[in-house]
Structure formats: structure tokens, C-alpha cells
Amino acid sequence: MPSLVQASSGLQRVQMGPDPRTRTRSVPMQVLSLGFSRTGTSSMQAALEILGYGPVTHGREIIFNILELEMVGEGLRAKYAPDTARCKSFDREEFDQLIGDYRAVTDGPFCHFGPELMAAYPEAKVILVERDEDSWFESYRNTVCTIPFRRRVQDRVVNFLNPDIGRQRRASDAMFGAVFGASTQQEMIAHSREIYRQHYLEIRKTARPGQVLEYKLGSGWEPLCKFLGKPVPAVPFPRKNDSAAFQGKITSYRSLFLMRALEKVAIGLAGAVAFVVAIKAVELGSSLDNFTF
């Protein structure tokens, strides 16, 4: 499990960041790894970076940038709930703004734009990793499904005391809500299997013959390198971010969220006490100035 110090470095990055709509593409998009979250996306990110496709975007790259989260949420609403959308469906212009500094994509939320990304970057190679549905569901339910739609008292306190974290959480909830048609964790879990199946059907229906590598977890370097035309590296295929590690990260971040909120309370109380002491000191000083023998 990561330490609170490690988690703190991530929490400190919760920020508005630059407006993504002002950016353009700086490097070519070469690989779209469109497997659903919890299908080895962290391992595939590491593998693609070893093969020279870095930087590779992953859900971790966007989660702390509020403006990017909000923009992605708008795009997902335009796709999954167009009646509630405030923008047009995303195409190459929006993707260049959001992920223009990346040569490859993996994980959510961008995997949910699979057909749109394939249309925007027809020159990119497509990798699709699919796990057995039951094992995927068990992993997804116990990890990703615990992130959005948190309504406990401590979560509400954190959101209230730290507006940036509250805004980040609302943006995250909007993304998951659009994809899963959900407003609670229970609804998200109930819809997950069907959304998982639809995801793979949609991408396979969209793909051109020979465009997609159906990669099996545990297959190692050979099929991936053959598909991409790369030599096999002299290092083991990476294995990253299993369920226990993922849950450890989430637990650490939540602890930091609560600690930062409590710090704000403590600082506020200290400031209030200092203000009262200062006023009393001024009043006492004024009384002494007016005191005569």
C-alpha cells in the first residue's frame, strides 16, 4: 500500500490546470489500447512506454486535473446522454486538446470513446484486451466502482471544506454517471456487465479488418511486438496495479482527502483564535494607554 506521503504528492496535484481547449496536438497518436479499465491497462501502459510509444495516457493522468475531467464528462454526456449534453460529440479537435501530448492511450475514461478515437486517428494501431467477464466484474466492482457517488458524511465534509476536491469529485461522478447511466454505486454495479459487453461489441463492429490486435493477458511480448513491428525487449513483460495495489492507493487518497480537510479546519480555527487574541491585545493596549496614576 502506498504511504500517505506518496498519496499526498498526488493529492497536491488536484488543480484547475490549463484550459485543455486551448491546446493542440504536439506528437502523433500511434496506439489506441481500448480495453476496459481493470483489463491490464497499467501493464499495457508500461509495455507501450518500454516499446517507445511514451508518453502513454492512463486514467491516472487525468484524475487530478479538474478542467480536463469536466471536459471529458461533457464529451461522455454527448455520447451516452445527448439530451443532457452541452457540447457536440467529440472528434479529433477535442481529442487533440485533451491528449495531444500523448502517443498512445489506455484505460478509462478514453477507452469509452473507442469508436470516436478510431475515427479520429485512423492511422493508429488498436489493441483490445478483454478479460473473462466474471473475473473482470469481481475486480471492477471492488476497485473502480468504489470511487464515484460517495455519499458518506466524511465525504460530504471533505467536499465542503475543500472546494477543489469537491469539484473534482463532481466531475468524476459526471463521467461515470454518463457511461453507466447511474447516479449511485449500486446502479453502476448493476449496469457494469452490460456496459462491459457493449463496449467490446461496439469496438469490434467499428474496426476495419486487421486493425485490431485481440491481446490476451499473459501472452507476453511476442504478439504485441509482432503487431506493432517492434523487436522483443530484453525485459519481462510488466505486471502492474493488481486489485490489492489499486485499493491501497484509493484508501491512501481518501485518508489524505480527509486529513487535508481537517487541516483546513485546524488552520481556520487557529486563525480565528489568533484574531480574537489580537483584538483583545489591542483592546488591552488601548486600556493601558488611557490608564493614569
N, C-alpha and C positions, 0 to 999 in steps of 0.2 A: 504494500500500500504506500502511495506517495505521502511524504510528510506534509504537515501544514505549511512549512516554509516553501516546499515545492508548489503546493497548491496556491499559495499566496502570490507567486510570480505570475500565475495565470489570472487570478482574480484582479491583480493590479492592472491587467490589460483590458478590463471591461471599460469601454470607451466609446465615444461617438465615432472617432476616426474620421478620415477624409470622406467626403461625399462620393460614393462609388460612381455616381452618374457623371462625374467629371473626368473619369479615366478612360483610357483606350488600351488596346492590346499592344503589349511590348514584346512578346515571344509567340511563336506559332503553337497552336493546340495540336498535339500529336497523338495522345492516347485518351480514350474515354473508358474508364473502368466503371461499369454501371451496375455492378452488383449491389443489392440492398445492404443497408447497414447490418453489421453482425454476420457478414459472409467473408471475413478475412480482409476487410478493407484497409486496416492499418498495415497488415503484412504486404498487401499489394502496393500500397503507397511506398513502403520501404523498398520493395523489389524494383519498382519502376525508377526510383531515385538511384539505386545501385546501377541500373542499366543506362543511366544518363538522361532520364526524362525529367529531372528535377528543375524547378520545384513542382511538387505534386500537391494539389489541394485536397484536403480532407475536412470532415465536419469540424474538427478541432480548430481549423484555420479561420473559421468564420464566427464561431460561437461567441467570441468576446467583442465583436465589432457590431455595435447596435444598429448603425445605419445600413450595414450590409444585411444583417438579419431582417430588418424591416423591408428592405428592397426585395430580398428573396421571398419573404412572406407575401408581398404584393404579387410577385410572379406566380407563386403557387396558387394563390386565390384565383388569378386569371385563368389558370389551367383547370383547377379542380372545382372552383365555385365561381364561375364567371359572372353570375348575377350579383355577387357582392364585391367584385373586383373594381379597383380604382385605376387600373392601367391595362394596356394591351398585353396579349400573350408575348412572352419573351422570345427574342430571336438573337441573331449574332450580336447586334448592337448592345443589348443588355448583358449578354454573357461576357463580351469583351470588357465591359465596365466592371463586372464583378470578379472575373477570374482571368483577366488579361495578362497577368504576370505569371501564369502557370502554364506549363507544357502538358500537364496531364491532370485528370480529375478522378477522384474515387470517393466513395461514401456519400451519405446524405449531407446536406439537402439536395446536392446537384444530381444525384442519381435519379431523383424524381422528375428531372427534366430530360430523361433519356432520349426520347424521340426528338425533342426540340434541339438538344445538343448534337445529335446525329445529323439533323438537317442543317444546323448552323456550321458544323465542321465536317463536311462530307469526306475530307481528306484524312481525318483521324482514324486510327485503328480502334476497334471496340472490343473490350474484354468483358465477359459476363460470367460471374461466379454465382452459382446457386447451391445452397445447402439443402440437405434433407429438411423438409418443412417442419417436422416435429422438433428436431434439434435446433433449427433456427428459431422457432417460436419460443422455445424454452429460454434461449439466450436473450432474445429481443425483449420478451416480457419482463425478465429480471434485470435488464440494464436500461435500454433506451426508453421503455415505457414508464420508467420511474422518474424521468426527467420533467416532462411538462405537466401542467394542470395541477400543481401542488397547492393545496388549499389549507394546509395546517396553520395553526396560529403563528408558529415561529416563522413560517414562510411569509405570511402577511406582514409580520413585524419587520422582517428584513426588507421587503418591498417598500414599506412605508418609510423606513429610516434611511434607506439608500436608494434614491430615485433612479440612478443609473442601472442598478441591478434589477429593480422593479420593471424598468422599461425593457431591459434585455429579456427578462422572463416573459413579458407580454408578447414580445416579438417571437420568441421561441414557441410559445403556445400557439400563436397565429400560424406558424409554419406547420406544426404537427396537426393542428386543427383542420387546415386546408387539405392536407394529404389524406388524413384518416376520417374526415367528416366527423370529428369528435370534439367534445368540449370537456371530457373527463378522462382520467386514466382508464376507467372501466370500459368506456366506449372505444378508446384507442385499442385496448387489448382485444375487445370483441371483434373489431374490424380488421385486425392485423393480418390474419391469414388470407383473407380475400384480397386485401391490398397487395400482399406479397405475390400472390398468384397473378393478379392483373399486371403487376409491374413487369414480370418476365414475359407474359404474353404480348404486352404492348411493344417491348423492345424487339422480340423475335419477329413480330409482324412487320415492324418498321425496317428491319435490317435488309440490306442487299445480300445476295449470295456471296459467301466468302468474306463478308465484312466483319464477322464476329468470331472471336475465339471463345468457345464454351470451356472455360477453365475449371478443372476440378481441384478442390482443396487437397493439398498433399501431393500434387503432381510434380512439384519441384520446378526447376528452371527450364527443362527441355522444351515442353510445349509452348511456354511463354516466349522463350528466346527464338524458337523457330518461327513463330507467328510474327514477331517484331523484327526479325532479321538481325538479331544480336548474338554475339558469342556468349556461351555459358560462363558466368562468373566463377571464379575460384573460391567462392564463399558459400556457406549454406544458405538455402532459401530462408528469408526472415520469417519469424513467427512472433507476432506482436499482439498485445492487447486482448488477452483472453477475458472471459467474463469476470473472473475474480479481480483482475487488474482494473478493468473498466469500473466495476462497482467501487473499488477502493478510491479511484480518482473522484467519482461523484460524491462519495462520503466526505472526502477531504475538502472539496469545493464547498459543499453545504456547510461544513463546520466553519470554513473561512467566511462565508457569507454572513453567518450568524455572529461571528466574532467581530467582523468589521462593523456590523450594525450596532453591536454593543459598545464598540469603541466610540462610535458617533454619539451614543447616549452619554457615555462617560465624559467625552470631551465637552458635550453640551452642558452637562451638569457642572463640570469643573468651571466652565466659562461663566455659568450663572452664579456659582458661589463666589468666583473671583470678582464678578461685577458687584455683587452685594457687599463684599468686603471693601471694595474700592469706594463705594458710595458711603459706607459707614466711616471709612478713614477720612474722606473729605468732610463729612459732617463733623467728625471729632476734631479735625484740624480747624474747621471754622469755629467751633465752640471754643477751642483753646486760644484762637486769635482774639476772640471777643472777651476772654476772661481777664479781669483785672483784680489786683490785690487792694 
